[in-house]
Amino acid sequence: MKFVVTGSSGFVGRNLVRALIDQNKEVVALTTAKYIPVDYLKGATVIRVRSLCETNPDILRGAVICHCAWENVHNTLDTSHLMHT
């Protein structure tokens, strides 16, 4: 079974990728980041995109999608991102 993980260079995403790889799962790691944590993503197919909207639908077909992406979080300590209006 194939897993596609968005936000794979973030804290949650990279740890999920590492756990899936350690369980011998096929993993496609999607990221918009310029820095890629190579140690965590080793063994995954890493695809860097400018936007998650431009992901090729063929990559997603038949996969379990684990959406860990969180766009434009500049300050995770600021609680304003927890409020939705």
Buried (B, 14 or more C-beta within 10 A) or exposed (E): EBBBBBBBBBEBBBBBBBEBBEEEBBBBBBBBBEEBBEEBBEBBEBBEBEEBEEBEEEBBEEBEBBEBBBEEEEEEEEEEEEEEE
